[in-house]
Amino acid sequence: MVEPPSPARVIGIDDFAWRRGHSYGSIVVDLERRQVIDLLPDRQRETVVAWLRQNPQVEIICRDRGPGYVAAAKEAAPQARQVADRWHLFENASEAFLAAVRSEMPRLRLALAPSEPVDPATLTRAEHLQWVGAQLRESLNRQLQDLAGQGVSIKAMARTTGVSRQTIRKILRGQRHDTFRNRQSSLDAWSLTLEAEWNAGCRVGAELWRRLKASGFAGSLRVVSEWTTRRRRDEKLGHAVGASLSARTIARSMTTERETGSAQTAMVNAVIERAVPALVAARDVLDRFHAMMRSKDEARLDPWITIAAGSKLAAFAAGVEADKDAVAAAISSPWSSGQVEGNVTHLKSIKRQMYGRAKLDLLKARMMAPARPLLARNLSQTPFCTPIHTNLTLGARV
């Protein structure tokens, strides 16, 4: 008789979507046995607390940095050591640096843009509408900043002006000043390649698209053709190209493409470093964080928090300090949430196979079923598939 496995000692827990943006469940993985041991119907703190109290033997909990799992682990398993997910830490650090770049976009646009103001007569109809809207936004920005200077609360400003509190916070942080607000485009990741090809003399949209497509670009010809049209018009009118760079492109050129980028990347970085030295300090803090996470030396955490507290990544550093024990464990511990993320991907695949109609009992059966060895069979005598009778049901579409 096979003995049942011992209770899980090291677990990873994360959420998965029953219906994205509406309802979520939780998956629990035994990291030592590399096996899913439970699925919970939601990610509420009370549900996770009840599960942990039924499993007091848990010693290590790997989880993301969401407040729900943190509070549940502290309440129901104070003896367990919490380990923050390293991937989420890297992602949060990158997002913090991107937010720092966005907060400096007014100064960056002035540094990268021509010195003369925008001439409305040179704008297209769509750009003119954006320009008019920008004047109204700037007027509202000044009004809200004046109210903030008078000590008026955000709630009172929202009630008076009808602007949401989230938008007011962005205005007071200096994150809403762009005349031509750039939406994320499929060309953002290829902007430097486009500029290099353009400067090399390739100025036909179809040919540019073919060259990008040969390098892996998945966008359409129309997107590249519109880019070439705007680029040709800007050159004719004498507009600067650097002013159109998005915050994400600037953040990428200052970090991942700093050593491998083109000459234009180096020129843009030089302008940025002269105009906004605070971003250079923030980038150095980000580099220190990456080196610390890879060093496996948790003694470097406190000095890093001290340095980061005086930079534009201070908010991220405050979050790290609030979760310092779990972050220190993420630096030095061999455990991570990688297995959990892999099982979440597997669970999503199973849900797609059943068109999203699987209820909790059926998902448990498919995710937690022990692996059975394949038996040799004579395919000429034995049917390839035999019927399986089960009481597990499919529920309504979620």
C-alpha positions in Angstrom: 0.0 0.0 0.0 1.4 3.4 -1.0 1.7 5.8 1.9 0.1 9.2 1.4 2.6 12.0 0.9 3.6 14.2 3.9 1.9 17.5 4.3 3.4 20.4 2.3 6.1 22.3 4.1 7.0 24.8 1.4 4.2 26.3 -0.6 3.6 28.9 -3.3 0.3 30.7 -3.7 -1.0 33.0 -6.4 -4.3 34.0 -8.0 -5.8 33.0 -11.3 -8.8 34.5 -13.1 -12.2 32.8 -13.3 -13.2 35.8 -15.3 -10.5 38.4 -16.0 -11.2 41.7 -14.1 -14.2 40.3 -12.3 -13.5 37.1 -10.2 -10.4 35.3 -9.2 -9.4 32.1 -7.4 -6.2 30.9 -5.7 -3.8 28.1 -6.6 -1.6 26.4 -4.0 1.5 24.5 -5.0 3.8 22.2 -3.0 7.2 23.5 -4.2 9.1 20.5 -2.8 7.0 17.9 -4.6 6.4 20.3 -7.6 2.6 19.6 -7.5 -0.6 21.5 -7.2 -2.2 20.6 -3.8 -5.3 22.8 -3.8 -7.4 25.3 -5.6 -9.4 27.9 -3.7 -12.6 29.4 -5.0 -11.5 33.0 -4.5 -8.5 35.1 -3.2 -10.2 36.6 -0.2 -8.2 36.9 2.9 -10.7 34.8 5.0 -10.4 31.9 2.5 -6.6 31.9 2.6 -6.6 32.2 6.4 -8.9 29.2 6.7 -6.7 27.1 4.4 -3.5 28.0 6.3 -5.0 27.2 9.7 -5.9 23.8 8.4 -2.2 23.4 7.4 -0.1 24.6 10.4 2.9 22.6 9.2 3.7 25.2 6.5 7.1 26.7 7.1 7.7 28.8 3.9 5.2 30.7 1.8 6.2 32.1 -1.6 3.7 34.7 -2.8 3.4 37.9 -4.8 3.4 41.4 -3.2 -0.4 41.8 -3.1 -1.7 42.8 0.4 -4.3 40.0 0.6 -1.9 37.1 0.8 0.5 39.1 3.0 -2.2 39.8 5.6 -3.5 36.2 5.5 -0.1 34.7 6.0 0.7 37.0 9.0 -2.6 36.2 10.6 -2.9 32.4 10.1 0.8 31.3 9.7 3.0 33.7 11.8 5.6 30.9 12.1 6.1 30.7 8.3 8.7 32.7 6.5 7.3 34.7 3.6 9.2 34.9 0.3 8.3 37.7 -2.2 8.3 36.7 -5.8 11.6 37.9 -7.5 10.0 38.4 -10.9 7.4 40.7 -9.5 10.1 42.6 -7.7 12.0 43.2 -10.9 8.8 44.2 -12.6 7.8 46.6 -9.9 11.3 48.2 -10.0 11.0 48.7 -13.8 7.5 50.2 -13.4 8.8 52.6 -10.7 11.5 53.8 -13.0 9.0 54.3 -15.9 6.8 56.3 -13.5 9.8 58.5 -12.7 10.4 59.1 -16.4 6.7 60.0 -16.9 6.8 62.5 -14.1 9.7 64.3 -15.9 8.1 64.2 -19.3 7.5 68.0 -19.4 11.2 68.8 -18.9 12.2 66.0 -21.3 9.9 67.3 -24.0 11.4 70.8 -23.6 14.9 69.3 -23.8 14.2 67.2 -26.8 11.8 69.6 -28.6 12.6 72.7 -30.7 12.8 76.0 -28.8 10.0 77.7 -30.8 6.4 77.1 -29.7 3.9 75.0 -31.6 2.4 76.8 -34.6 -1.2 75.7 -35.0 -1.1 76.5 -38.7 1.3 73.6 -39.3 -0.9 71.0 -37.5 -3.2 68.5 -39.1 -6.9 68.6 -38.2 -6.4 65.7 -35.7 -3.4 67.3 -34.1 -5.1 70.7 -33.9 -7.9 69.1 -31.9 -5.3 67.7 -29.6 -3.6 71.0 -29.3 -6.8 72.8 -28.4 -7.6 70.2 -25.8 -4.1 70.6 -24.4 -4.7 74.3 -23.8 -7.8 73.4 -21.8 -6.0 70.8 -19.9 -3.1 73.2 -19.0 -5.7 75.8 -17.8 -7.3 73.2 -15.6 -3.9 72.0 -14.4 -2.9 75.6 -13.3 -6.3 75.9 -11.6 -5.9 72.7 -9.6 -2.3 73.5 -8.7 -3.4 76.9 -7.4 -6.1 75.3 -5.2 -3.5 72.8 -3.9 -1.2 75.8 -3.0 -4.1 77.2 -1.0 -4.4 74.0 1.0 -7.6 72.7 -0.6 -7.9 68.9 -0.2 -8.1 66.6 -3.2 -11.6 65.5 -2.2 -12.8 69.1 -2.2 -11.1 69.9 -5.5 -12.8 66.8 -7.1 -16.2 68.0 -5.8 -15.6 71.6 -7.1 -14.2 70.9 -10.5 -15.8 67.5 -11.3 -12.3 66.0 -12.1 -11.7 62.5 -10.6 -9.3 62.3 -7.6 -7.0 60.0 -9.6 -6.6 62.6 -12.3 -6.0 65.3 -9.7 -3.2 63.2 -8.2 -1.6 62.9 -11.6 -1.8 66.6 -12.2 -0.3 67.4 -8.8 2.5 65.0 -9.4 3.3 66.6 -12.8 2.2 63.6 -14.9 -0.3 65.4 -17.2 1.4 68.0 -19.3 1.9 66.5 -22.8 0.5 68.5 -25.7 0.4 65.5 -27.9 -0.3 62.5 -25.7 1.3 59.4 -27.1 -0.5 56.2 -26.9 1.4 52.9 -26.8 2.1 51.8 -30.4 3.4 48.6 -31.9 6.3 50.7 -33.3 7.6 51.8 -29.9 10.0 48.9 -29.7 11.2 49.6 -33.2 11.6 53.3 -33.1 15.4 53.2 -33.0 15.5 50.7 -35.9 13.2 52.9 -37.9 15.3 56.0 -37.3 18.5 54.1 -38.3 16.9 52.9 -41.5 15.5 56.4 -42.2 18.9 58.0 -41.7 20.5 55.4 -43.9 18.3 56.5 -46.8 15.4 54.1 -46.7 12.4 56.4 -46.8 9.7 54.3 -48.5 7.0 53.0 -46.2 6.6 49.6 -47.9 10.3 49.0 -48.0 10.7 50.0 -44.3 7.8 47.6 -43.4 9.5 44.7 -45.3 12.8 45.3 -43.5 11.1 45.4 -40.1 9.0 42.3 -40.9 12.2 40.4 -41.8 13.5 41.3 -38.3 10.4 40.1 -36.5 7.9 43.0 -36.6 4.3 41.8 -36.5 2.5 45.1 -37.3 0.8 46.1 -40.5 2.0 48.1 -43.5 -0.4 50.9 -42.6 1.2 51.6 -39.3 4.7 52.0 -40.9 3.3 54.1 -43.8 1.6 56.5 -41.4 4.9 56.8 -39.5 6.8 57.7 -42.7 4.2 60.2 -43.6 4.4 62.0 -40.3 8.2 61.8 -40.4 8.4 63.3 -43.8 6.0 66.1 -42.9 8.0 66.9 -39.7 11.2 67.2 -41.7 9.5 69.5 -44.2 8.2 71.7 -41.4 11.5 71.6 -39.4 10.0 69.8 -36.4 12.3 67.9 -34.0 11.9 64.2 -33.9 13.0 63.6 -30.3 9.9 65.4 -29.0 7.7 62.5 -30.1 9.6 59.8 -28.0 7.3 58.1 -25.5 8.1 57.7 -21.9 8.5 53.9 -22.4 11.0 54.4 -25.3 13.0 56.9 -23.2 13.0 54.5 -20.2 14.2 51.6 -22.4 16.9 53.7 -24.0 18.2 54.7 -20.6 18.3 51.1 -19.3 18.2 48.0 -21.5 19.5 49.7 -24.6 22.1 51.9 -23.0 25.0 49.6 -23.9 23.7 48.1 -27.1 21.7 51.0 -28.6 22.5 53.0 -31.7 24.4 56.4 -31.9 21.0 58.1 -31.7 20.2 56.4 -28.4 23.5 57.7 -27.0 22.7 61.2 -28.2 19.2 61.1 -26.7 20.6 59.8 -23.4 23.2 62.5 -23.3 20.5 65.2 -23.7 18.4 63.6 -21.0 21.3 63.3 -18.6 22.1 67.0 -18.9 18.4 68.1 -18.7 17.2 65.8 -15.9 20.1 64.5 -13.7 17.6 63.1 -11.2 16.7 60.3 -13.7 20.4 59.3 -13.9 20.4 58.9 -10.1 17.2 56.9 -10.3 18.7 54.7 -13.0 21.8 54.1 -10.7 19.4 53.1 -7.9 17.7 50.7 -10.3 21.0 49.2 -11.3 21.9 48.7 -7.7 18.6 47.0 -7.1 19.2 44.5 -9.9 22.7 43.8 -8.7 21.5 43.3 -5.1 18.8 40.8 -6.2 21.3 38.8 -8.1 24.0 38.9 -5.4 22.1 36.6 -2.9 23.4 38.9 -0.2 20.5 40.2 1.9 22.9 42.5 3.9 22.8 44.9 1.0 19.1 45.5 1.4 19.2 48.1 4.2 21.9 50.3 2.5 19.9 50.2 -0.8 16.7 51.3 1.0 18.6 54.3 2.5 20.0 55.3 -0.9 16.7 54.8 -2.8 14.7 56.8 -0.2 16.4 60.0 -1.5 15.8 59.3 -5.2 12.8 59.3 -7.6 12.3 55.6 -6.7 11.4 56.5 -3.1 7.9 55.2 -3.3 9.1 51.8 -4.5 11.7 51.8 -1.8 9.0 52.5 0.8 7.1 49.5 -0.4 10.2 47.3 -0.3 10.9 48.5 3.3 7.3 47.7 4.3 7.8 44.1 3.0 11.5 43.9 4.0 11.6 40.4 5.5 10.0 38.8 2.4 12.2 40.8 0.1 15.3 39.7 2.1 14.1 36.1 1.8 13.7 36.6 -1.9 17.3 37.7 -2.2 18.8 34.8 -0.2 16.3 32.0 -0.4 16.4 29.3 -3.2 12.6 29.3 -3.3 10.5 31.4 -5.8 7.1 31.5 -7.4 8.3 30.2 -10.7 6.6 26.9 -10.3 3.3 28.6 -9.3 3.3 30.8 -12.4 3.9 27.7 -14.6 1.0 26.0 -13.0 -1.2 29.0 -13.5 -0.3 28.9 -17.2 -1.3 25.2 -17.3 -4.6 26.0 -15.6 -5.4 28.7 -18.1 -4.7 26.2 -20.9 -7.1 23.7 -19.3 -9.8 26.4 -18.9 -9.5 27.3 -22.6 -9.9 23.6 -23.6 -13.2 23.7 -21.8 -14.2 27.1 -23.1 -14.0 28.6 -19.6 -16.9 26.4 -18.3 -14.9 24.4 -15.8 -16.2 24.5 -12.2 -13.9 24.1 -9.2 -14.3 20.4 -8.8 -13.4 19.6 -12.4 -10.4 21.9 -12.4 -9.2 20.2 -9.2 -9.5 16.8 -10.8 -7.5 17.8 -13.8 -4.8 19.9 -12.0 -4.3 17.6 -9.0 -4.7 14.1 -10.5 -1.6 12.0 -9.8 0.3 11.0 -13.0 -0.4 7.4 -14.1 2.1 5.3 -16.0 1.1 4.5 -19.6 0.2 0.8 -19.9 1.2 -1.2 -23.0 -1.8 -2.1 -25.0 -2.7 -3.9 -28.3 -4.2 -1.1 -30.4 -5.8 -3.7 -32.8 -7.8 -5.2 -29.9 -8.2 -2.4 -27.4 -10.0 0.8 -28.1 -7.7 3.9 -28.0 -10.2 5.7 -25.7 -12.4 4.2 -23.1 -15.4 6.0 -21.6 -14.9 7.6 -18.2 -17.9 8.0 -15.9 -17.7 10.8 -13.5 -19.9 13.0 -11.4 -17.9 16.1 -12.1 -19.9 18.7 -13.9 -19.5 21.7 -16.2 -20.9 24.9 -14.9 -22.3 28.0 -16.5 -20.0 30.2 -18.6 -18.0 32.5 -16.4 
